[in-house]
Amino acid sequence: MTTAIKTIAPPLARIRVSYDASRIDDVAAATHTEIAASGVSFAAGERIAICCGSRGIANIAEIVRAVVSDCRAAGAEPFIVPAMGSHGGATASGQAEVLASYGIDEASVDAPVHSSMETIELPSDSLPHRLHMDRCASEADGIVLINRVKPHTDFRAPIESGLLKMAVIGLGKRDQAEIMHSYGVPGLRDMIVPAARELLRTGRIRLGIGIVENALDETMEIRAMAAETMEQQEMELLEHARAAMPALPLDDVDVLVIDEMGKDISGCGIDTNIIGRVRIAGELEPERPRVRRIVCADLTSASHGNATGFGLADIITRRLYDKVDFDATYANIITSTFLERGMTPLILPTDAEAVECALRTCSVQEPSDARVIRIRNTLQLSEMWVSPAAWEAIEQQGMPATRVGDFVDPFTEDGALLEFEGA
């Protein structure tokens, strides 16, 4: 007979937070329209490499199918290339598997997947480093980049995470990822754009499809852009993405519970923009939000064991730890050079014990006074669970939030978190 686990955790209630819900309902039609408006065309017989990354993107398979369809309508021969640096365990099969988990394979998008870690070296006389490109893509007549544009998890700049980063680090595979990351944050913040300009000047990159998502993880904007306008248009999309990004409803949180992390959620598993932690040696932490303790309970199946970023948490569960593929995780961490993000947090047997550990160490005298927030992941913030103290602070600040449930014990008898949608 199992003994029910008792905790000091305060009760939690489910709330809904209001965000701009603008979205595109027919993403395929929007993609076709944008490509037509971009002025970019394909010719019969051309081999076109369509590049896709490792990040989870809403409707990505549908968008890829639309691009493939436009290529085939022109008589071109499209194929898919993983453009994800060292992700997927830094292996060709691993990267193809990541794409397949997003519904991107030959059967679903009507184009073969050519996955390889082999690169060629391009002229780079104007750069302080070598410049690599995936061999399969380099042999095509044209390249199409498809990626979500969003704030980066490591730095702030006019260009952050999107098409230009994919062109350099994603399409350059592990070779280029290691080169750029060897310079630390400056390699990402200051050196990606000059390298991308060199790539664009080669004429190999024909088209970029930039995607912006709303705070509900839905497609809000799709923009097709020619190579000569890509840098300027990506800067515009980044501002749109920054304005649409969700956030925690409080700047000061005692305990943040994250149900799941993963590569399909953020490049570093947990979006640093949401939690207010960067954990890169020598880099300043964001001013807000200020979260004293972070608990992460699980790793998504779409991560394929890659737990990059679990070092952003203070405490994890045994369930998460047992899913970690350390070969894949360390390949990603070492390539990034940000070792702090791969350092193993405290490991507790159950959700309840993990949360209790956080409460005992967050410098709040009475657990009932703790501002506790529970989220599904750092992508989905329209619904969350909050403690009475957190809800009182949210109401006092006039946040656009509504409580949709009663305050209840957040755990089952065996110490597992209640289902996120539970009462």
N, C-alpha and C positions, 0 to 999 in steps of 0.2 A: 504493500500500500504506500503510495507516494504522499509525503508530507507537504502540505501547502507551504509555499515560500512566503514569508512575511517580510515586507520592506518598509523603509521609512519614507518612501516616495509619496509626494502629495498626489491627490487625485488630478486627473486631466480631463478636459472637455474639448470636443472637436469644434473648430471654428472655420469659417470661410473668409478669405481675404479677397477683396475686389481689385481686379487689374483690368487694363485695357484688353478686351477680348477680340480685337480686330483680327481677322484671319482670311485666308484665301480658301474658298470652298472647293474649287476645281483647280488643283495644282498642275495637272497635266495641261489643261487649256492655257493657264497662265504661263507655263514654261514655253509652250509653242509660240504664244504671242510675243513673249520677250525675245526669243531667239530671232523671230522674224524682224522685230524692231531694232535689233542690235546691228543689223547690216552685215553680219557674218554669215557666210554661206559655205556649203560643202559641195564637192564635185564628184561626179561618177568615178568610181574606182579608187578614190582616196581611202586610205586606212586611217581611221580616227581613233586615237586613244582617249577614252573617257575615264578620268581619274576620280576615284572615290576614297574617302578617308575612313578612319576607325571610330570617329565620333558618332554617337547615336543622333540622327537627325529625323525629325518628323517627315513622313512621306518621301523619304529619300529614294526608295525603290521606284516609286511612281514618277519622280522627277527624272531619275536615270532612264527609265523606260521612254519618257517623252523625248529626251535627247537622242536616244538610240533611234527612235522612230523618225525624227527629223533627219538624222544622218542617212538612214535607209531610204527615206523618201527622195533624197537627192542622189541616190545611187552609190553612196559611200559605204564603206565596210567598217562599222564601229566595233571596238573591243574594249573591255574593261581592264583597268590597271589599278591595283591597290596603291594609294599614295599616302602612306601612313608611317614613314620613317622606320623606327625600330619596333613599332607595335606588332601585335600578333606573334610575340615571341621572337621577332626578328627573323622569321622563316617565311619562305614563299607559301608553304601550305598553311601556316598559321594566319597569314594575311588574307588568303583566299577564304579561310574559314570565318574570319571576322566579317568579311563582306557577305558571305552566305547567311550569316546569322541576322543580317539586316534585310534579307530577301533579295540580295544582289548576286545572282548566279545566271548562268546561260539560259536555263529554263525559264526564269522569271523575268528577265529583262531583254531577252532575245539578242544577246551578244555574249561571245565567249570571254572568259576571264583569263588574262595572261599575267600570272603572278610570278615575279622573280625578284631576288635581292641583288641581282647583278646591275651595276651601273656603268655608264661611260663618263669620262671626264671631258668637260667642255672648257674652252678658253676662258681664262679668268684673270687676265693681265691687270685689270682695273681693281681687283679685289685682293685683300690680304690673305686669302685662303683659296683652296681648290673648290671647284664647282662640279657637282655630280648630277646625273639624271638617270632615272630608271632606263635600262637598255630597251625594253619593249616599247616604252613610250617614245624614246629617242628615234626609233626606226619607223614611227608612224609619219604620215603626211601632215598631221595636225593633232593638237592636244586640246582637250576640253577639261577644265577644272570645275568640279562641283563641290562646294563646301558651304557650311554655315559660317556667317560672319558674326563674331561676338567678342566681348572683352576677354583678354587673355587672363590666365590665372597667375602669371608671373610678373607682369609689368604693365605700365601705361604708356601709350604712344599713339600717334595718329593712325598707324596700322598695327593691328594686334593679331587676332586669330581669324584666319579666313583664307582667301584665295592665294595671296602672295606667300603666306607661310606654307601652304600646301605645295606651292610650286617649288619652294626651296627645300624645306625639311621633309615634307611628305613624299614628294616625287624624287628626292635625292636619296631616299631609303636610309638605311643605317649609316652608310658612308657619310652623307651630308649631315644627318642628324647629329652624329658624334662630333663632326667638325664645328657646327654652329654652337652646340652645347658646351664644347670645350672652352669657349670664351665666357661661359656663365651667362648671366642675364644680359650683359651688353651684346652677346652674340645673337640674342633673340630681339632685343629692343632696337639695336642700332645697326645690325648687319644684315637682317633679312631683306629689308627693302632694297638696298643696293644690289644684293645678290639676285633678287627677283627682277630688278630692272635689266640685269645682264641676260637673264633667261628670256625675258620678253623681247629683248632686242634680237634674239636669234630667229624670231619668227616661227618657232616651233609651236608656241602656245597660241591657239587660234581664238579661244572663247573661254570666258569664265561665267559660271552660274552661281551668283551669290544669293544666299538664303538667310533671311532674318526670321526669328521665331518670337512669338509673343510670350508673355509671362506664364501662359498656360501650356507651353511646349507645343504650340501649333504654328503652322506656316503662316507668317504674317506678310512677308514680302519676298518676291523672287525677282532677281534682276540679271539679265544676260548682258554681258559687256565684252566688247572687243579688247584686244590686248592693249591698244594705245590709250584706252580710257580706264583700264582696270584699277590702277592705283588711286585715282581721284574718286572713282565710284565706290571703291571699297571703303575709303575714308568716310564717305557719306553714309554708307550702310552701317558702319560701326557706330556712328552717332545714333542712328535709328535703333540699333540693337541695345545700346547702353540705356536709352530712354525707356525701352520696353522691358528691361530686365527686372525680374522679381527681387524681393529682398525680405529679410526677416522683419517682422513688425516692431521690433524693439532694438535699440542700439546696445542695451546692456542685458545680457542673458547669463544666468548662472549655469544652467545645464542645457545643452542642445543635444537631443537624441536624433540620430539619423538612421532610419530603418535600413537603408541600403546605399552602397557606394559602387562605383564601377566605371570602366572606360567608356561605356555607352552613355554615361551621364556627364562626365567631364574628362578632359584630357588627363587630369591628375586625380580622377576618381571622385573627388569632392571639390566642388567649385569654390575656389578661394575667395571669389568676389562675394559669395553668400555668407561664408563663415567668418570672414575678416582675419584669416590667417594665410600667410604665404610660406613661412618656414623655409626660407632660403638664406643660407649663411651670408651675412653682410647686407641683406636687404631689409629695409624698414617694413614693419607690419602696418596694415591699414589702420586708420584712426578708428574706424567703426565697420561693422559691429564689434563689440567687445564681449567675447564668449569665454567664460572661465573654464568650463569643462565640456569636451565633446565626446559623445559616445557614438560609435558606429556598430550596428548590429549584424549586418550581412553584406555579402558581395554578390552582385548580379551575375546570373548565368552567362549573360552576353559578354562579360569581362573575360571569360575563359581562363579564370584563375589569376589574371593580372590585377594585383591589388595595389598598383602604383598610387601613392597618395594616402595609404592608410596611416602613415606617420603624421598626417594632419590631425588625426584623432588622438585623444588621450587614453581612451579605453575602447577595446573591441571585445566581441564575444568569441567564445571558442568556436561557435558555428562559422563565423567569418574566417577565423584563422585556419580552420581545417580545409577551407576552399582555396587557400592561396597556393598558386603555382609560383614558387620562388624563382625558378629559372626565368619565367616570363616576366615576373615583377622586377627582378634584379637587372635583367637586360634593359628594361625601360628606365629604371632608376639610374643605372650607371651611365647610360647614354645621356640622360638629362643632366647629370652631375649633381643633382639636388638630393644628396644622400639623406638629408633629414626627413624627407617625405617617405623614405622606405624603412625608417626605423620602427621596429615593432612596438606598439603601445602595450599597456597592461592588458592581459587577457583574462576575462572573467567567464565563468561557466555558463551563465544565463543572462538574458536581457535584464532581469530584475537586479541581479547582483552587480551588473555593470553600471546601471543607473544609480544604485545605492552607493557604489564606490565614488561616483562622480559627485553625488550630494554630500558625502562625508568629507570631500576634499576641495569643495568649491568656496570655502570661507564664508558660508552662510550659517549662522548659529542654529537656526531652526529650519529644518527641511520644509516645513509648511510655508515658510516665507520665501522659498527659492523660486526664482523666475525660470520655469522649465518650459521648453518648447520642443515638441517632437514633430519632425517632418519625415515624409517618405524618402525623399532624396533632395539634392540641391537643384534639381530641375523643376520639381513639382512643388510649388509653394502656395497654391491657391487654397489648399486645405491643410490644416495642421492641428495638433493637439497642444493645449496650453494649461499650465497650473493656475490656480486662483490668483496668485500674486502676479503672474504674467498677464492674465486677462484684465486684471484691475489696471495695470500700467497701460495696456493697449487701449482700454476705454478712456483713460485719462488723457491720452495723447490724441484722441479723436481719429484713430486709424480706421480706414474703411473695412471693418471686419464685423462678422456676425457670428454669434455663438449658436451652434446647431445641435448641441447635445448637452446632457447633464455632466457634472463632474463625477467621474467614476474611477475606481481602482484601475490603473492602466495595464495590469498584468493578469494572466491566467494563474491558476493554482500552481502550475509547475514553473512559473517565473518567465513565461514568454509574453512579449507584448501582445495586447489585443490586436486583432485584425484592424488595419488602419481605418477602414470604413465602419468599424463597430460602433455601437452606441456608447 
